[in-house]
């Protein structure tokens, strides 16, 4: 009898299939992009083999919150996510997507991406905007050109702008305009959109300071579009309520339930239970968890994304610092020239303005963004320039201020002035309180682990290492989950919620999306700043350890930390039958 032949065999690993069942020591035989065998394949042969002895062979990770929709057009691997075992990314979050957008209206969209997601307009010029206008054209332009699997919401702000033009920024829609928007959403969903995304967040303004179009939508419009998104097939609705920034209101809780009732789809939000978008569930967790339970009980489930990796971002005293936009005077100071900033530090009037603006950040959406600023106990002195200040390294600004008996703003600026603006500061949110809150929240069945924000904020941080952090910190070190259940949380759970029925598990007949990693070494490593975006624009890249290989639809795209050049990715839509290579 002839030996069985496969395209690829992964030999000798411990297979954890994503269902939560115990690991098995079996080989994986792959043929035509799918898993053909989970068995001992000693006598089988293959065109390619990977030795996974001592390693974990798991489903590829499904990342439910990214902004890779512009980047994927010139970076088919969604770097750096693919290096951390991610095989499927969902983009188009927060109410805006790369399409639909007319060729003569690209500035509207780049203004939003540049402001809300900190994407560089020069880098965005690398997007081949001439290849598409409508959402179906956008997805078609990607087919055959993907390294990872890619799914995308249709953005509410795009839909409003497409139908209403400049009026999208100014007013609610007429019934006729709502009907026209429904037609655009219906077309996108039919083409394979993952659903609808929208935002009412006061932090979402374009580069001209205008609220993004979705913020001007009335309740009737939002519910009508939700109903359209849900009438055809499985999917989800991603929505950022206005009160997610300062603490959820009952009105927004009611709106989420109405959206669920109208659409019949799961509703995905961010920030539930926190006092601000950047906080994990804290003071508001009891009410939030009660709401999530009640929503599930009434058949309109609401899920909240949970950032299980702490922030670790540079805090510069210059124009690259976007953390203090709601502290108007301080934001103005950051954008002065180098000489003007130095002069302002020695000006008592400027100091008073800076101190007041940081202690009283804007909370009125009518005046501008309400983006929460980093808290002083979470801003640290990483490296000083002068030996006389060495003892301050590792201290928080709050600690330095207490030692000196001054306001935190003054403590930070005094040190920076003493060192001619060469001090290095970072915003780090990991603390015992943070860990305790995340520990509780991630155990709730309606909390979804994983918010990479991939493709966004790259000049500040690259959150692509969230999955490596989760596996290292929460699963293997803290043992919050068994390895089997921890893997299920970032594979099968998000895939099932999003309606990607044939992703997130390893089973015979299913697509061969696989992550192979070493449980002894898996984890984040370091951040590296490189200039590899269009126009020689720089970004931070999150490097990790322990990933042996990332396999997408049976083809190896990452092996031993290097891209292979293969482009096996699919455009993935809710409902297996609609997936297309």
C-alpha positions in Angstrom: 0.0 0.0 0.0 1.4 3.4 -1.0 2.3 5.9 1.7 -0.2 8.7 2.1 1.0 11.9 0.6 0.3 15.4 2.0 1.4 18.9 1.1 2.6 19.6 4.6 3.1 17.5 7.8 3.6 19.1 11.2 5.3 16.3 13.2 5.7 15.5 16.8 3.8 18.4 18.4 1.2 18.6 21.1 -2.0 19.5 19.3 -4.4 21.8 21.2 -7.4 22.0 19.0 -9.0 25.2 20.3 -12.1 23.5 21.7 -10.7 23.4 25.3 -10.2 19.6 25.1 -6.8 18.3 26.4 -3.8 18.3 24.2 -2.8 15.2 22.1 0.6 14.1 20.7 -0.4 13.6 17.1 0.9 14.8 13.7 -1.1 17.2 11.5 -1.4 16.3 7.8 -2.4 19.1 5.5 -3.7 18.9 1.9 -5.2 21.5 -0.4 -5.2 24.1 2.4 -7.2 22.0 4.8 -6.4 19.6 7.6 -6.6 16.1 6.2 -5.4 14.1 9.2 -4.8 14.4 12.9 -3.0 11.1 13.6 0.4 9.4 13.8 1.7 9.8 10.3 5.0 7.9 10.6 4.7 6.3 7.1 3.3 9.4 5.3 5.3 11.8 3.2 4.9 15.4 2.3 6.4 18.1 0.1 7.2 20.0 3.3 7.6 19.1 6.9 7.9 21.0 10.2 9.4 19.3 13.3 7.2 20.4 16.2 8.7 18.1 18.8 8.1 19.6 22.3 6.1 22.5 20.8 2.4 23.4 20.9 0.4 23.1 17.7 -2.7 25.4 18.1 -5.2 27.1 15.9 -4.2 30.4 14.5 -5.2 33.4 16.6 -8.3 35.5 15.6 -7.8 39.2 16.3 -11.2 40.9 16.6 -10.1 44.5 16.7 -7.6 45.9 14.2 -7.3 48.8 11.8 -5.3 47.0 9.2 -7.7 47.9 6.4 -5.3 50.5 4.9 -2.1 48.7 5.7 -3.2 45.4 4.4 -3.2 46.8 0.8 0.6 47.2 0.9 1.5 44.8 3.7 -0.4 41.6 3.1 0.9 39.9 6.3 -0.5 42.5 8.7 2.9 42.8 10.4 3.6 42.5 13.2 0.5 40.4 14.1 1.5 37.4 11.9 4.8 37.0 13.9 2.7 36.4 17.0 0.6 33.6 15.6 -2.3 35.6 14.3 -3.9 34.1 11.2 -7.1 36.1 10.9 -7.6 39.9 11.5 -10.8 41.9 11.6 -10.4 45.5 10.5 -12.8 48.4 9.8 -13.5 49.0 13.5 -14.6 52.2 15.2 -17.0 53.3 12.4 -14.5 53.8 9.6 -13.1 51.5 7.0 -11.0 51.8 3.8 -14.1 51.7 1.7 -16.5 52.9 0.5 -14.7 56.1 -0.5 -14.9 58.0 -3.8 -11.7 58.7 -5.7 -12.2 62.4 -5.3 -13.0 62.2 -1.6 -10.0 60.3 -0.1 -9.0 63.3 2.0 -12.1 62.8 4.1 -11.0 59.3 5.1 -7.3 60.0 5.5 -8.2 62.9 7.8 -10.0 60.4 10.1 -7.4 57.7 10.0 -4.6 60.3 10.7 -6.4 61.8 13.6 -8.3 59.0 15.4 -5.8 56.1 14.6 -2.6 58.2 14.4 -1.8 56.9 10.9 0.7 59.1 9.0 -0.9 60.7 5.9 2.3 60.1 3.9 2.1 56.4 4.8 -1.6 56.4 3.8 -0.5 57.6 0.3 0.8 54.1 -0.2 -2.8 52.7 -0.3 -3.8 52.0 -3.9 -6.9 54.1 -3.7 -7.4 54.0 -7.4 -8.2 50.3 -7.3 -11.5 50.6 -5.5 -14.4 52.9 -4.4 -17.2 50.6 -3.2 -16.8 48.1 -0.4 -17.2 45.1 -2.8 -14.5 46.6 -5.0 -12.2 46.9 -2.0 -12.6 43.2 -1.0 -12.2 42.1 -4.6 -8.9 44.1 -4.8 -7.5 42.1 -1.9 -8.3 38.6 -3.1 -5.2 36.7 -4.1 -3.0 39.3 -2.5 -3.3 38.3 1.2 -0.8 36.6 3.5 -3.2 36.5 6.5 -6.9 36.0 6.4 -8.7 39.3 6.4 -12.2 40.4 7.4 -13.6 43.9 7.5 -16.6 45.8 8.9 -18.2 48.5 6.7 -17.8 51.8 8.5 -20.8 54.0 9.4 -18.8 57.2 8.8 -17.9 56.0 5.3 -21.6 55.2 4.6 -22.8 58.6 5.8 -20.2 60.5 3.8 -21.0 58.4 0.6 -24.7 59.3 0.8 -24.7 62.8 2.5 -21.4 64.4 1.4 -20.4 67.3 3.6 -23.7 67.2 5.4 -22.6 64.0 7.1 -20.6 66.2 9.5 -23.5 68.6 10.2 -26.9 67.0 10.8 -29.1 63.9 11.2 -30.1 62.1 8.0 -33.5 62.3 6.3 -35.6 59.1 5.8 -34.5 59.1 2.2 -30.9 59.3 3.1 -31.2 56.6 5.7 -32.8 54.3 3.0 -29.8 55.1 0.7 -27.4 54.3 3.5 -29.2 51.0 4.1 -28.6 50.1 0.4 -24.9 50.7 0.8 -24.7 48.6 4.0 -26.7 45.8 2.3 -24.3 45.8 -0.6 -21.3 45.6 1.7 -22.8 42.8 3.7 -23.7 40.9 0.6 -20.1 41.2 -0.6 -18.7 39.8 2.6 -18.5 42.6 5.2 -18.2 41.3 8.8 -21.0 43.6 9.8 -21.3 47.3 10.6 -19.1 49.4 12.8 -20.0 52.8 14.3 -18.8 55.2 16.9 -20.3 58.0 19.1 -17.1 58.5 21.1 -16.2 62.1 21.8 -12.6 61.3 21.2 -13.2 60.6 17.6 -12.6 63.7 15.6 -10.9 64.1 12.2 -7.7 66.1 11.7 -9.7 69.3 11.1 -11.3 68.9 14.6 -14.7 67.8 13.3 -16.6 65.0 14.9 -16.5 61.9 12.7 -19.7 61.6 10.7 -21.1 58.7 12.7 -21.3 60.9 15.7 -24.0 63.0 14.0 -26.3 60.0 13.4 -29.7 59.9 15.1 -31.0 56.8 16.9 -33.4 56.0 14.1 -30.5 55.9 11.6 -28.3 53.7 13.8 -31.1 51.2 14.4 -32.1 51.1 10.7 -28.5 50.4 9.6 -28.2 47.7 12.4 -31.3 46.0 11.1 -29.9 46.0 7.6 -26.6 44.6 8.7 -28.4 41.7 10.4 -31.0 40.8 7.9 -28.8 38.7 5.6 -26.5 36.4 7.5 -24.3 36.0 10.6 -22.1 38.9 11.6 -21.6 41.4 14.4 -22.0 45.1 15.1 -19.0 47.0 16.6 -20.1 50.1 18.4 -18.3 52.6 20.6 -20.9 54.4 22.8 -20.4 58.0 23.8 -20.4 57.1 27.5 -17.7 54.5 27.1 -15.2 57.3 27.6 -16.5 58.5 31.0 -18.6 55.7 32.3 -21.6 54.0 30.7 -25.0 55.6 31.0 -28.3 53.8 31.2 -29.3 55.5 27.9 -26.4 53.8 26.2 -27.1 50.5 27.8 -30.6 50.8 26.5 -29.3 51.7 23.0 -27.1 48.6 22.9 -30.1 46.4 23.6 -32.1 48.2 20.9 -29.3 47.6 18.4 -29.3 44.0 19.3 -33.0 43.7 19.0 -33.0 45.4 15.6 -30.2 43.4 14.1 -30.4 40.0 15.8 -26.6 40.2 15.9 -24.1 40.2 18.8 -23.0 43.8 19.7 -19.4 44.4 20.5 -18.3 47.4 22.4 -15.2 48.7 24.2 -14.5 50.1 27.7 -17.5 48.7 29.6 -17.1 49.0 33.4 -14.3 51.6 33.2 -14.3 55.3 34.0 -12.6 55.9 30.7 -11.7 54.1 27.5 -8.1 53.5 28.7 -9.1 51.9 32.0 -9.9 48.3 32.6 -13.1 47.6 34.5 -12.8 49.2 37.9 -15.4 51.1 39.8 -18.1 50.4 37.3 -17.5 46.7 36.9 -20.4 45.5 39.1 -23.0 47.4 37.1 -21.3 46.4 33.8 -21.2 42.7 34.5 -24.9 42.8 35.7 -25.8 44.5 32.3 -23.9 41.9 30.3 -25.7 39.1 32.2 -29.1 40.7 31.6 -28.4 41.3 27.9 -27.5 37.6 27.5 -30.5 36.4 29.4 -32.9 38.4 27.2 -31.3 37.0 24.0 -29.5 40.2 22.9 -25.9 39.4 23.8 -23.4 42.3 24.2 -19.7 41.6 24.3 -16.9 43.9 25.4 -13.4 43.8 24.2 -10.8 43.6 27.0 -7.3 44.9 26.7 -5.4 42.3 28.6 -2.0 43.7 27.8 -1.1 46.9 29.6 -0.1 50.1 27.8 3.7 50.8 27.5 4.0 53.9 25.4 6.6 56.7 25.0 5.6 60.0 26.5 7.6 62.6 24.6 7.6 66.3 25.3 7.2 67.1 21.6 4.8 66.9 18.7 4.8 63.1 18.6 2.9 63.0 21.9 -0.8 62.6 21.2 -1.8 61.5 24.7 -2.8 65.0 25.9 -5.1 66.3 23.2 -7.9 67.0 25.7 -5.5 69.0 27.8 -5.6 71.9 25.4 -2.8 74.2 26.7 -0.4 71.3 27.2 -1.2 69.9 23.7 -0.5 73.4 22.3 2.9 73.4 24.2 3.8 70.0 22.8 3.4 71.3 19.2 5.6 74.4 19.7 9.1 74.5 18.1 12.0 73.2 20.2 13.1 76.7 21.1 9.6 77.8 22.0 9.0 74.8 24.2 12.3 75.5 26.1 11.3 79.1 26.6 7.8 78.2 27.8 9.2 75.9 30.5 10.8 78.9 32.2 7.8 81.2 31.8 5.6 81.2 34.9 2.5 82.1 32.9 3.0 79.2 30.6 3.6 76.9 33.6 0.3 78.0 35.2 -1.5 77.3 31.9 0.1 73.8 31.5 -0.6 72.8 35.1 -4.2 73.9 34.9 -4.8 72.2 31.5 -3.5 68.8 32.7 -5.3 69.0 36.0 -8.6 70.0 34.2 -8.6 68.1 30.9 -11.6 68.7 28.7 -14.7 66.8 29.5 -17.1 68.6 27.2 -17.5 67.0 23.7 -18.8 70.3 22.3 -15.3 71.8 23.0 -13.3 69.0 21.4 -11.8 65.6 22.2 -12.3 64.2 25.7 -9.4 61.7 25.3 -8.3 60.6 28.8 -4.7 61.6 29.6 -2.2 59.2 31.2 -2.4 59.3 35.0 0.7 60.5 36.9 1.2 57.3 38.9 1.4 55.5 35.5 4.0 57.8 33.8 7.6 56.7 34.6 11.1 58.1 34.3 12.8 55.5 32.2 16.2 57.1 31.5 17.8 60.3 32.5 20.5 62.3 30.6 22.4 63.6 33.6 24.2 61.4 36.2 23.0 63.6 39.0 19.4 62.5 38.3 20.1 58.8 38.1 18.3 58.1 41.4 15.0 59.1 39.7 15.1 56.4 37.1 12.2 54.0 37.6 10.1 56.4 39.6 6.7 57.5 38.6 6.0 61.2 38.1 3.6 61.0 41.1 6.4 59.7 43.3 8.8 62.4 42.1 6.2 65.1 42.7 5.6 63.9 46.3 9.4 63.9 47.0 9.7 67.4 45.8 6.5 68.8 47.2 5.3 70.2 43.8 2.5 69.5 41.4 3.2 66.4 39.1 3.2 68.6 36.0 5.9 70.8 37.5 7.9 67.8 38.6 8.0 66.4 35.1 8.8 69.7 33.4 11.5 70.7 36.0 13.3 67.4 35.3 13.0 67.8 31.6 14.2 71.4 31.7 17.2 70.4 33.9 18.1 67.8 31.2 17.5 70.0 28.1 14.5 67.9 27.2 16.5 64.7 26.9 14.7 62.7 29.7 12.9 59.6 28.5 9.4 59.0 30.0 6.9 56.1 29.4 3.3 55.5 30.2 2.9 52.0 31.8 -0.4 50.9 33.1 0.6 47.5 34.6 0.1 47.6 38.4 -1.4 45.3 41.1 -4.7 47.1 40.7 -4.7 46.8 37.0 -3.9 43.1 37.2 -6.6 42.4 39.7 -9.2 44.1 37.6 -8.2 42.3 34.4 -8.1 39.0 36.3 -11.7 39.4 37.3 -13.0 40.8 34.0 -11.5 38.2 31.6 -13.4 35.5 33.4 -16.7 36.9 32.4 -18.1 35.0 29.3 -19.1 38.2 27.6 -15.6 39.7 27.8 -13.4 39.0 24.8 -9.7 38.9 25.3 -7.6 40.7 22.7 -7.4 44.3 21.5 -4.3 44.8 19.3 -5.5 47.9 17.5 -3.2 46.5 14.8 -2.2 49.0 12.1 -3.0 52.0 14.3 -1.0 54.2 16.7 2.3 52.8 15.4 4.3 55.9 16.1 3.5 55.4 19.8 3.3 51.6 20.2 2.6 48.4 18.4 0.1 46.3 20.2 0.6 43.2 18.0 2.2 41.4 20.9 -1.0 41.2 22.9 -1.4 37.5 22.2 2.1 36.6 23.2 1.7 38.7 26.4 -1.6 36.9 27.1 -0.1 33.4 26.7 3.0 34.2 28.6 1.6 36.3 31.4 -2.0 35.3 32.0 -1.8 31.6 30.9 1.6 30.2 31.6 2.9 32.5 34.4 -0.2 33.6 36.3 -2.0 30.4 35.4 -5.3 32.3 35.1 -6.3 29.7 32.4 -5.1 26.3 31.5 -3.2 26.3 28.3 -6.1 24.6 26.5 -8.6 27.1 27.7 -6.3 30.1 27.2 -5.9 29.1 23.6 -9.6 28.7 23.2 -10.2 32.2 24.5 -8.2 33.7 21.6 -9.1 31.3 18.8 -12.5 29.5 19.0 -14.3 32.1 21.1 -13.7 35.2 18.9 -14.2 33.2 15.8 -17.5 31.9 16.9 -18.7 35.3 18.2 -17.8 36.9 14.8 -19.5 34.2 12.8 -16.3 32.8 11.3 -17.5 29.2 11.6 -14.6 27.5 9.9 -11.8 29.3 11.8 -10.5 29.1 15.4 -10.2 25.3 15.7 -8.1 22.4 14.3 -10.3 19.7 12.9 -10.2 17.3 10.0 -11.7 19.1 7.0 -11.2 22.5 8.4 -8.9 25.2 7.1 -5.3 24.7 8.3 -4.8 28.0 10.2 -2.1 27.0 12.7 0.3 28.6 15.2 3.3 26.6 16.4 5.0 27.8 19.6 7.3 26.9 22.4 5.5 27.2 25.8 8.8 27.7 27.5 9.7 30.8 25.6 6.5 32.3 24.1 6.1 36.0 25.1 6.7 39.6 24.0 10.4 40.6 23.7 11.1 44.2 22.7 9.9 47.1 20.6 12.0 48.3 17.7 11.5 51.5 15.7 12.0 51.1 12.0 11.2 53.1 8.9 9.4 50.6 6.6 6.1 52.2 5.8 5.5 54.0 2.5 7.3 57.3 2.3 10.0 56.0 4.7 7.7 56.7 7.6 8.7 55.1 10.9 6.8 52.9 13.3 7.3 50.7 16.4 7.3 47.0 15.8 6.6 44.5 18.6 9.0 41.6 18.5 8.3 38.4 20.3 9.8 35.1 21.3 8.7 31.5 20.9 6.7 31.3 17.7 8.1 28.6 15.4 5.6 29.0 12.6 2.4 30.7 11.5 0.4 28.7 8.9 -2.5 30.2 6.9 -4.8 27.9 4.9 -2.1 25.2 4.8 0.8 27.5 3.7 3.6 28.6 6.0 3.8 32.4 6.0 6.2 32.8 9.0 9.0 30.3 9.8 11.6 30.9 12.5 10.9 34.6 12.6 11.0 35.2 8.8 8.3 35.7 6.2 8.2 33.0 3.5 6.6 35.1 0.8 3.5 32.9 0.5 0.2 34.6 -0.1 -2.5 32.1 1.0 -4.8 34.4 2.8 -8.6 34.5 2.3 -11.1 37.3 2.6 -13.2 35.9 5.4 -16.8 36.6 5.9 -19.4 35.4 8.5 -20.7 32.1 7.1 -18.2 29.6 5.9 -19.7 29.3 2.4 -18.9 32.9 1.6 -15.2 32.6 2.3 -13.2 33.0 -0.9 -9.5 32.7 -1.7 
